[in-house]
Amino acid sequence: MNKFNIASEEDIKNGKTTDVYFENTLKIFEEKGVGGEYVVAEFTTTSLPEDGGWGVFVGLEDVITLLEGKPVDLYSLPEGTIFRPRDDKGVLTPVMMIQGPYKEFCIYETPLLGFMCHPSGVATKAARVKKAAGDATVMSFGIRRMHPAIAPSIDRSAYIGGCDNISCIAGAEAVGVEPTGTMPHALTIMFGSPEDAFRAFDEVLSEDVPRIALVDTYHDETLETFMASKAMGENLYGVRLDTPSSRRGDLIKIVQEVRWEMDVRGIDAKIIASGGINEYSIPALKEAGVSSFGVGTSVSNARTINFAMDIVEKEGVPVAKRGKFSGKKMVYRCPECLTFKNVHWEQEKDPVCGCGTDMNPMLEHYLKNGVRTKKGVEASNLRDRVLDQLKKVEAGWNKE
């Protein structure tokens, strides 16, 4: 039995993290001799958090792991794809599709959605933050706001979405990068003075750890910046300003003051801002002189993308509940303007976008009768994919 209140991999594989009505449904199937019909089920969402016009799809690798060995086929957008919930005609965009005997994957609907909804929400928020930050560095600091069992998932999603650095040790190991952090207020408190803490940080840690001093523990941020410069000298990489709003401080004005005083004194260090940072606050802070952003709760606790799984075809016949679009579909996307078009599987092929560009089919085959057909992609490559697509997201595409 687990000592923490978390599900094990075996629990997930055995269907113990599902909603009980799916277990009840399987009992009914067994008693009545149904459920083995061949179906096509699509995963779609009708909207995105904060009325955003685009999202980042993440979670495919965990889905594949769950379904491997099951007699099903899996089609999906590649992980790290920027998608729109509806195409240019208002048809819902399937980000993923499973086909096979329904009873073979019925019980997994709940964890399948769980593997997609929150990770995609985190990646989407991270991408929006990175879009706003541009060439400024974005560090994911938010794992303390969520359950530690999902910390690696949070940081992986944040990294794929565009964050430059992540703080979770296990998350960094999972994506193959070095974790990044600064220092806690507790370091200064335990040493009794900012200057002693800064000096100890510089003396003890290896040279590859950036010397970023947290300069708001006991004194004015500018004064502690001077202390950091004195203690670390040329090794000082940057100073971090954290949550001044909790002390009625105006972060933009503090940044302007610190930047001015460092420049006047020839202190060559960057300013890192953290505490309540999101894509809406970043532009003004960047203009004021911030070079890097530590983003926490807004990314780790990002609103989920409310994907739903719906059967759209049974034994080759189109079916759908109200509000959904029946029939198996192929998703096409314009590589230039990222416009989507969803068409019936056997109908229109290789449509042309309104901008005159040939559209690309986006649903790729990842499992064939439960056997993986494609190798996994490194998180760094998925991140590059997202960053490349972000260049094509125009301001007018932020609302549906």
BAKOLTI-366802 format. One record per residue: x, y, z of N, C-alpha, C, O in turn; residue in one letter. Coordinates in steps of 0.2 Angstrom, whole numbers, plus 5000, padded with zeros to 4 digits. Layout:
<kekols>
XYZXYZXYZXYZA ...
</kekols>
This chain:
<kekols>
500449945000500050005000500450065000500950065004M 500250114996500650174996500650215002500150225005N 501250245004501250285011500950355009500750385014K 501050375003500750445002500050434998499950374996F 499650484998499050474995499050484988498850534985N 499450444984499550444977499350374974499450324977I 499150374968499050314964499750294961500150334959A 499850224961500450194958500350184951499750194948S 500850174947500850154940500350094939499950094934E 500450044944499949984943499250004944498849974941E 499050054949498450074950498150104943497550094942D 498550144940498250174934498150124929497650124925I 498650084928498550024923497949984924497649954919K 497849974930497249924932496649964932496149934934N 496550024930495950054930495650084937495050104937G 496150084942495850104948495850184949495550214954K 496050224944496050294944495450314940495450374937T 494950274938494450294934493850314938493850294944T 493350344935492650354938492350284938492350254933D 491950274944491650214945491150194940491050134939V 490850244937490250224932490550194926490150154922Y 491250194924491450154919491550084921491450044917F 491750074927491750004930491049974930490949914928E 490550014932489849984931489649974924489249924923N 489850014920489750004912489949944910489649904906T 490549924912490849864910490449804912490449754909L 490249804919489849754921489149744917488949684916K 488949804915488249794911488449764904488049724902I 489049784901489249754895489349684895489049644891F 489649654901489749584902489149544902489049494900E 488649574906488049544908487549544901487249494900E 487549594897487149604891487449584885487149584880K 488149564885488449544879488549594874488549584868G 488649664876488849714872489449744874489849724878V 489649804870490249834872490849824867491349854867G 490849764864491349744859491349774853491849764848G 490849814851490849854845491449894844491649924848E 491649894837492149934835491950014835491550024831Y 492350054838492150124838492750174837493350144837V 492550234835493050284835492850334840492350364840V 493350354844493250404849493750464849494350454848A 493450524849493950584848493950624854493550614858E 494550654855494650694861494650774858495050794854F 494150814860494150884858493950924864493850904870T 494050994863493851034868493451094865493551114859T 492951124868492551174865492751244866492551294863T 493251244871493551314872494251304876494451254877S 494551364877495251364880495251414886494851464886L 495651404891495651454896495751524894496151534889P 495451564898495451644897495251654889495551704887E 494851614886494651634879495251634874495151674869D 495751604876496351604871496151564865495751524865G 496451594859496251564853496651504851496551464846G 497251484855497651424854497851394860497951424865W 498051334859498351294865498851254863499051244857G 499251224867499851174866499651104868499451094874V 499651054864499450994866500050954869500550944866F 499950924875500450884878500150834882499550834884V 500450774883500250714887500250654883500050604885G 500450654876500350594872500850544874500550484874L 501450554877501850494879501550454884501550394884E 501250484889500850454895500250414892500150354894D 499950444887499350404884499550344881499250284881V 500150344877500450284873500650234878500450174877I 500950254884501150204889500550174892500550114893T 499950204893499350174896499050124891498850074893L 499050144885498650104880499150044876498850004873L 499750054877500149994874499949924876499849914882E 499949884871499749814873498949804872498749744872G 498549854872497849854871497649844863498049874859K 497149814862496949804854496649864852496049864849P 497049924851496749984849497250014844497850004845V 496950064840497450104836497350174839496850194841D 497950214839497950284842498250324837498750314834L 497850374835498050434831498050494835497650504840Y 498550544834498550604838498950654834499350644830S 498850714836499250774835499950754838499950724843L 500450774835501150764838501150804844500850864845P 501450784850501550814856501950884854502350884851E 501650934858501951004856501651044851501951094848G 501051014848500751054843500351104845499951094850T 500351164842499951224844499251204840499251194834I 498751204843498051194840497551244842497651284846F 497051244838496451284839495851234841495851184838R 495451254845494851204847494351194841494051144841P 494251244837493851234831494251254825494651294825R 493951224819494251244813493951304810493551334813D 494051324804493851384801493051384800492751434798D 492751324800492051314799491651304806491051294806K 492051304811491751294818491751224820491451204825G 492051174816492051104818492551094823493151114823V 492351054829492851044834493451004831493450954827L 494051024834494650994831494850934836494950944842T 494850874833495150814837495850814838496250814833P 496150824844496850824845497050744846497650734845V 496650704847496850634848496250584846495650614846M 496350524844495850484842496050414843496550384841M 495550374846495650304848495150264844494550284844I 495350204841494850164838495050094840495550064840Q 494450054841494549984843493849964847493450004847G 493849904849493249884853493149924859493649934863P 492549954860492550004866492649984872492950014877Y 492449914874492549894881493349884882493549874888K 493749884877494449874878494849944881495349934884E 494449994880494750054883494250104887494450154889F 493650074887493150114891493350134898493250194900C 493750094902493850104908494450154909494550184915I 494750174904495350214904495150294902495650334902Y 494550304901494350374899494650424904494950474902E 494550414910494650464915495450474915495650534915T 495850424916496550444916496850464910497350504910P 496550444904496750474898496650544897497150584895L 496150574900495950644900496450674905496650734904L 496550644911497050674915497750684913498050734915G 497950634909498650644906498650704901499250724899F 498050724898498050774893497850844896498150894894M 497350844900497050914902497550954906497651014904C 497750934912498250984915498850994912499051054911H 499250944910499850954906499751004900500251044899P 499250994896499151044891498951114893499151164890S 498651114899498551184902499151214904499251274903G 499551174907500251204909500651224903500951284903V 500751184898501051194892500851264889501251304886A 500151264888499851324885500051384889500151434886T 499951384895500151444899500851464899501051524898K 501251414899502051424898502151454891502551504891A 501851434886501951464879501651534879502051574876A 501151544882500851614882501351664886501551724884R 501651634891502151674895502751684891503051744891V 503051634888503651644884503551684878503951724876K 502951684875502751724869502851804872503051844868K 502551814878502651884880503351904882503551964881A 503751854884504451864887504851874881505351914882A 504751844875505251854870505951824871505951764873G 506451864871507151844872507351844879507851824881D 506851864883506951864891506951784893506551754890A 507351774898507351704901506651694905506551734909T 506351634904505851614909505951554913506151504910V 505951554919506051504924505451474927505051514930M 505351414927504751384930504851364937505351324939S 504551404942504651394949504051374953504051374959F 503551344950502951334953502751274956502151264958G 503151224956503051154959502751154966502451104968I 502951204970502751204977502051214978501751204983R 501751244972500951254973500551194971499951204972R 500851144969500451084967500751024971501251024974M 500350964970500550904973501250874971501350874965H 501650864975502350844973502350784968502850774965P 501850734969501850674964501850694957502050664953A 501550754955501550774948502050834947502050864941I 502550844951503050894950503450884943503550924939A 503650824942503950804935503550824929503750844924P 502850804930502450814924502350894923502350914917S 502250934929502251004928502851034925502751074920I 503451014927504051044924504151024917504351064913D 503950964915504050934909503550984904503851004899R 502950984906502451024902502651094901502651124896S 502951124907503151194907503751204902503851254898A 504251154902504851164898504651154890504851194886Y 504151104889503951094882503551154880503651174874I 503251184884502851244882503251314881503051354878G 503951304883504351364881504751384887505251434886G 504651364893505051394899505851374897505951314895C 506251414899506951404897507251364902507751324901D 507051364909507351334914506751304919506251334919N 506951254922506451224927506851204934507451194934I 506451204939506751204946506751134949507151124953S 506251094947506151024950506750984948506950974942C 507050954953507650904951507450844947507750824942I 506850814949506650754946506350774939506450734934A 506050834938505750854932506350864927506350854921G 506850904930507450914925507750854923507950844917A 507850804927508150734925507750704920507950674915E 507050714921506550674916506650704909506550674904A 506850774908506850804902507550814899507750834894V 508050794904508750794902509050864902509550874898G 508850904907509250974908509450974915509250944919V 509851034916510051044923509451084927509251134924E 509351074933508851114936509151184938509751184939P 508751234938508951304939508551334945507951324946T 508951364949508651404955509051464957509551474955G 508851494962509151554965509351534972509751494974T 509051574977509151554984508451574988508151614985M 508351544993507751564997507951615002508451625004P 507351645005507451695010507751665016508051695020H 507651595017507851565023508651565024508951565029A 508951565018509751565018509951635021510351635026L 509651685020509851755023509651755030510051775034T 509051725032508851725039509351685043509451705049I 509551625041509951585045510651605045510951595051M 510851645041511551675041511551745045512051765048F 510951775046510851835050510951895046510751945049G 511151895040511251955036511351935029511551885027S 511051985024511051965017511751955015511951915011P 512252005017512952005014513251935016513651905012E 513151915022513451845024513251785020513551745018D 512551795019512251735015512451745008512651685005A 512551795005512751804998513551784997513651744992F 513951795002514651775002514651705003515051664999R 514251675007514251595008514051565001514351514999A 513551584998513251564992513851564987513951514983F 514151614986514751624981515351574983515651544978D 515451564989516051524991515951454991516451414989E 515351434992515151354992514951324986515251274984V 514551354982514251324976514751324970515151374970L 514651274966515151264960515051324955514551364955S 515551334951515551394947514951394942514751444939E 514751334940514251334935513551354938513051354934D 513451364944512851384947512851464946513251494950V 512351494943512351564942512251604949511851574953P 512651654950512551694956512051734956512051794954R 511451714958510851754958510651774965510451724969I 510651834967510551854974509851874975509551914972A 509451844980508851864982508851924987509151924992L 508651984984508852054988508252084991508252144990V 507852054994507252084997507052055004506452055006D 507552025008507351995014507252035020506752035023T 507752085021507752125027507752195025507452235029Y 508052215020508152285018507852305012507552265008H 507952375010507752395003508052354998508652334999D 507752344992508052304987508652334984509152294983E 508652394984509352424981509852414986510452404984T 509752424992510252414997510552344997511152334997L 510152294997510352224997510652214990511152164990E 510552244985510852234979511552264979512052224977T 511752314983512352334984512752284988513352274987F 512452254993512752204997512952144993513452114994M 512452124988512652064984513252084980513652044979A 513252144977513852164973514552164977515052144974S 514452184983515052184987515252114989515852104989K 514852074991514952004993515151964987515651914988A 514851964981515051924976515451954970515751914966M 515552014970515952054965515752034958515152034957G 516252024954516152004947515751944946515451934940E 515751904951515351834950514651844950514251804948N 514351904953513651914953513351914946513551954942L 512851864945512551864939511951904938511751934933Y 511551904944510951944944510651944951510851914956G 510151994952509751994958509051984957508752004951V 508751954961508051934961507551974965507751984971R 507052004962506552044966505952004967505651974961L 505751984973505151934974504651964978504651994983D 504051964975503351974978503352044982503152044988T 503552104979503552164983502852184984502652224988P 502352164980501652184981501352164988500952194990S 501652104991501452084997501652145003501452135008S 502152185001502352245005502152305002502452355004R 501652304998501352374995501952404991501952464990R 502352364988502852384983502652384976502252344974G 502852434972502752434965503352404961503852434961D 503252344959503752304956504152344950504752344949L 503752374946504052414940504452474943505052484940I 504252504948504652564950505252534954505752564953K 505252484957505752454960506352434955506952444956I 506052394950506552374945506852434942507452434940V 506452494940506852554937507352574942507852594939Q 507152584948507652604953508352564953508852594953E 508252504954508752454955509252454949509852454949V 508852454943509252454936509652524936510252514934R 509352574938509752644937510352644942510852664940W 510252624948510752624953511352574951511952584953E 511152514949511652474946512052504941512652494940M 511752534936512052554930512552614932513052624930D 512252654937512652714939513352694942513852724942V 513352634946513852614949514252554946514752524948R 514052544939514452494935514352424937514752384936G 513752414940513652344942513352304937512752314935I 513752264934513452224928513152164930513352104930D 512452164931512052114933511352114931511152174929A 511052064930510352054927509852064933510052054939K 509252084931508752084936508252024934507952024929I 508051984939507551934939506951954943507051964949I 506351944940505751964944505351894945505351854940A 505051894951504651834952504151854957504151904960S 503651814958503051824962502451854958502451914957G 501951814957501351834953501451854946501051894943G 501951834943502151844936501751804931501651744932I 501451844926501151804920501251844914501551894914N 500851824909500951854902500751924902500951964897E 500251944906500052014906500452064910500552114908Y 500852034915501352084918502052084915502352134916S 502152044911502852034908503052094904503652124905I 502652114899502852174894503152234898503652254896P 502752254903502952314906503552304910504052354911A 503652244914504252234918504852224913505352254915L 504752194907505352194903505552264900506152274900K 505052304899505252374897505652404902506052454901E 505452394909505752424914506452404916506852434919A 506652344913507352324914507452254916507952234918G 506852214917506952144919507252104913506952104908V 507752054915508052014910507751944910507751904905S 507551924916507251854917506651854922506551894926S 506251804921505651794925505551734928505651674925F 505451734935505351664938504551664939504251704942G 504251614935503551614935503351554939503551494937V 502851554943502651504948501951484947501851444942G 501551504951500851484951500451484945500051444943T 500551544941500151554935500251494930499851484926S 500851464930501051404926500851344929500551304926V 501151334935500951264938500251254940500051194939S 499851304941499151294943498751324937498151344938N 499051324931498651344925497951304924497951244926A 497451344922496851314921496951254916497251264911R 496551194917496651144913496251154906495851204906T 496451124901496051124895495551064896495751004897I 494951084895494351034896494250994890493750994887N 494750944889494650894884494050844886493950834892F 493750824881493250774882493250714877493550724871A 493150654879493150594874492450584872492050574876M 492350574866491650564863491750514857492150514853D 491250464858491250414852490850454846490350484847I 491250444840490950484834490750434829490550454823V 490950364830490850314825490750244828491150234832E 490250204826490150144829490050094823489550104819K 490450044823490449994817490350024810489950004806E 490750084810490750114803490250164802490250194797G 489750174807489250214806489350284810489450274816V 489250344807489350404811488850404816488250404815P 489050424822488650434828488950494832489550504832V 488550524836488850574841488250604845487650604843A 488450624851487950654856487850724854488250754849K 487350754856487250824855487850874856488150864861R 487950914851488450964852489150944849489650984849G 489150884847489750854844489650844837489150844834K 490250824833490150814826490350744824490950714826F 489850704821489950634820490450614815490650664811S 490750554815491150534810491850544811492150584814G 492250494809493050494809493250544805493050554799K 493750584808494050644804494750644803495150614807K 495050684798495750694798495750774799495350814797M 496250794803496450864804496950884800497550854799V 496850944796497350974792497551044795497051074798Y 498151064794498351134797498851164792499251134789R 498751224791499151264786499851284790499851304795C 500351264787501051274790501251344790501651364794P 500851384787501051464787500651504792500951534796E 500051494792499551534796499251494802498951524806C 499351434802499151384807498351384807498051374813L 498051394802497351384801497151304801497551274798T 496651284804496451214804495851204800495451244799F 495851144797495251114794495151044795495651004795K 494551024798494350954799493850924794493350954793N 494050874791493650844786493550764788493950734791V 492950744785492850674785493450634783493750644777H 493550574786494150534784494250514777494750524774W 493650494774493750474767493550524762493450514756E 493450584764493250634759493850684757494350654755Q 493750744758494250794755494950774757495150764763E 495450774753496150764754496550824752496450854747K 497050834756497550884755497250954753497350974748D 496750984757496451044756496951104755497551094758P 496751154752497151214752496951264756496351284757V 497351304760497151354765496951414761497151424755C 496551454764496351524761496951564759496851614755G 497451554762498051594761498451564755498951594752C 498151514752498451484746498951434747499351404742G 499151414753499651364755499251294756498751284759T 499651244754499351174755499351154762499851164765D 498851124765498751114772499051034773499050994769M 499351024779499650964781499150924785498850944789N 499150854784498750814788499150814795499750804795P 498750814801499050824807499050764812499450754816M 498550714811498450664815498850604813498850574807L 499350584817499850534815499650474819499350474824E 499950414816499750344819500250324824500850314822H 500050324830500550304836500550234838501050214841Y 499950204838499850134840499450104835498950124833L 499750044833499350004829499249934832499649894833K 498549924834498349864838498849854844499049804846N 498949914847499249914853500049914853500349914858G 500349914847501049914846501249984844500950014839V 501750014847501950084845502250084838502650034836R 502050134835502350144828502850194827503150204822T 502950234832503350294832503750294838503550284844K 504450314838504850324843504650394847504350444844K 504750394853504650454857505150514855505650494852G 504950574856505350634854505650664861505250674866V 506250684861506550714867506150784868505950814864E 506150794875505750854877506050924874505750964872A 506750924873507050984870506850994863506751054861S 506750934859506450944852505750964852505551004848N 505350944857504650964858504651034859504251074856L 505051064864505051134865505251174859504951224858R 505751154855505951184849505351194844505251244841D 504951134844504351134840503851194842503651224838R 503751194849503351244851503551314850503151354847V 504251324851504451394850504451414843504351474841L 504551364838504451384831503751404829503651444825D 503251364832502551384830502351454834501951484831Q 502651464839502551534843502651594838502351644839L 503151584834503351634829502751654825502751704822K 502351604824501751614819501151634822500551634819K 501151634829500551654832500451734832500851764836V 499951754829499851834828499451854834499051814837E 499551924836499151944841498351934840498051924845A 498151944834497451934832497251864834496651844833G 497651814835497451744836497351734843497351674845W 497351784848497351764855496651754857496451734863N 496151774853495451764854495151724849495351734843K 494651684851494251644846493751694842493451664837E 
</kekols>
